[in-house]
Amino acid sequence: MQTLHLSVVVRREPQEVWAFARSDEHLPQWAAGLASGALQRVGDDLLVTSPMGLVRVRFVAANELGVLDHDVTLPDGSVTHNPMRVQRHPHGAEVVFSLRRQDGVTAEAFDADARAVAADLERLRSLLED
């Protein structure tokens, strides 16, 4: 299984970046690859209108470590685990998303996913720095 680590440096404190990225309210503003429309909180899960259809998103419990790992349950019932971290950086915070190539995903589709994640991370940086 291929893994690609994508990152962006944000000139803000790591805890601020973590809180913004985790917020239900802000998710559709920066994570277009995941949340392109309405979302609804159902217990610990978010039901999200995404480019993939209606998906269920569950973040790890709130923590002091900057961990934003989340599982995405796709319309077909398959679950994708997405490791994501916000860590201290000399210029603020570094957000790292580990994209894993799932079985059956073509190289072209994986590259498209990587471009989408990179764009999402850049949008997150822009929202927090502007």
Helices and strands as residue ranges (DSSP letters): E 3-10, H 14-22, H 27-30, E 39-42, E 45-50, E 53-59, E 70-73, E 79-82, E 84-89, E 92-100, H 107-129
